[in-house]
Amino acid sequence: MIFDLATGAVTDDSLTLFAEQAPITNLDRPYRQRILRLYQSDQSSTGLQVQYYQIKNPDAVRGAGCHPELLQQLTREDITVLPDCRLNVQMQQIGLNNYEFTTTSASDRPCRFSYQGNNYQVSLGFEVTADEFRSYDKGIDPSTGKATWGALLGPFRFTKRQDFAGELPI
């Protein structure tokens, strides 16, 4: 989904994606939703960064991964920027018109957020090719610094099943 965080309209200054995670056994019960905004930035050596946002009322758009029309009601007031949840994006050409994108943290501070009265810390990262998405996201125990959930044994690997390139403005 590509939209302006303020108006919900299609925008040209960034690519904004909605991500929703659900357990494989209960795909109809998503538990983690995020908005990721890919944009050009002077703060990154490659010029690209991804900023993560949290939805204040996740129940309002629960299921939007399958029903994207639910996202049309979002306004800037419904979304909170996660300040230290920003990644630098590096691009590497791996073939003719074939690229791999990898990310590193843009901050020396951990990504932190609150949800339902609890505080969380997350180590973010991903790699993307034309056919695969690998997520390295891990929940971190703030008191010990140890990973407690997520990609503990290596990345979660997702293979592309549907191409949404037709939704991009050209």
BELPE-V253717 format. One record per backbone hydrogen bond with DSSP energy under -1.0 kcal/mol. CO is the residue of the C=O (numbers start at 1). NH is the residue of the N-H. E is the energy in kcal/mol with one decimal. If there is no record, write none. Layout:
CO_NH_E, CO_NH_E
This chain:
4_8_-2.8, 9_4_-3.2, 15_38_-3.2, 17_36_-2.7, 19_34_-2.6, 21_31_-2.6, 21_32_-1.3, 23_26_-1.6, 26_29_-2.4, 32_21_-2.9, 34_19_-3.1, 35_53_-2.3, 36_17_-3.3, 37_51_-2.3, 38_15_-2.5, 39_49_-2.4, 47_41_-2.5, 48_89_-2.1, 49_39_-2.4, 50_87_-2.6, 51_37_-2.6, 52_82_-2.3, 53_35_-1.7, 54_80_-3.1, 57_60_-1.6, 58_61_-1.1, 61_64_-2.3, 63_66_-1.5, 63_67_-1.6, 67_70_-2.2, 68_71_-1.7, 69_72_-1.2, 71_74_-1.7, 75_78_-1.6, 76_79_-1.4, 78_56_-2.6, 80_54_-3.2, 82_85_-2.2, 85_52_-2.4, 86_106_-2.7, 87_50_-2.4, 88_104_-1.9, 90_102_-2.3, 92_100_-2.7, 95_98_-1.8, 98_94_-2.6, 98_95_-1.2, 100_92_-2.6, 101_128_-2.6, 102_90_-3.3, 104_88_-3.3, 111_122_-2.6, 113_120_-3.1, 115_118_-1.9, 118_115_-2.6, 120_113_-1.9, 121_140_-3.1, 122_111_-1.0, 123_138_-2.1, 125_136_-3.2, 126_103_-1.2, 127_134_-2.9, 128_101_-2.7, 131_160_-2.5, 132_129_-2.8, 133_158_-2.8, 134_127_-2.1, 135_156_-2.4, 137_151_-2.5, 138_123_-2.9, 139_148_-3.0, 141_145_-3.5, 146_141_-2.8, 149_139_-2.0, 150_152_-2.5, 156_135_-2.6, 158_133_-2.7, 164_167_-2.3, 165_168_-1.6
